[in-house]
């Protein structure tokens, strides 16, 4: 897929929010550092956040595969943070767990994102498709301050990404064919899910890591959101 085809055929740029638009790793590490210090934990706060996020991802994938009633993102977060603190031997209260997870709503964008998205918005509608709960995504608007045209929670599809239902439901809500949507993510799993559902995909390779062997390769691979805007505006 070349950039010209995307320019001519894509109507919507659809974004993952946590880790693609907002700096989840950096923001949560900043919050966790004084918390962990006050607890007397001597480990690396960045590693703690990585454990937290990996545990959350594992738990959300289990929830999607169980295919029962969709569990809210916030509840998955509470379970995950509590589990990581148990593993790390940190004493905590559930109020402390809820406070840490609540910080996700306050995360700020990566530095280049607001300007890049403003450029993209001159040509495309900008939409979020996030694993976050609807109320979390609503609260986040005041903190990231990016005027998205639409914010969609996977709660509307009753499953977490990368379940195919999340992408097909988002395309249905936007009244577009999947191939008229460019899905943008910093996570390979999200690009793979979107591509397998018929969307086009752009991988924001912030960490210079290989995408991996999969038939669902991204249409665009760039190191930052600025580079994406440079390529398709």
Secondary structure, 3 states (H helix, E strand, C coil): CCHHHHHHHCCEEEECCECCCECHHHHHHHHHHHHHHHCCCCCCHHHHHHHHHHHHHHHHHHHHHHCCCCCCHHHHHHHHHHHHHHHHCCCCCHHHHHHHHHHHHHCCECCCHHHHHHHHCCCCEEEEEECCCHHHHHHHHHHHCCCCCEEEEHHHHCCCCCCHHHHHHHHHHCCCCHHHEEEEECCHHHHHHHHHCCCEEEEECCCCCCCCCCCCCCCEEECCHHHHHHHHC
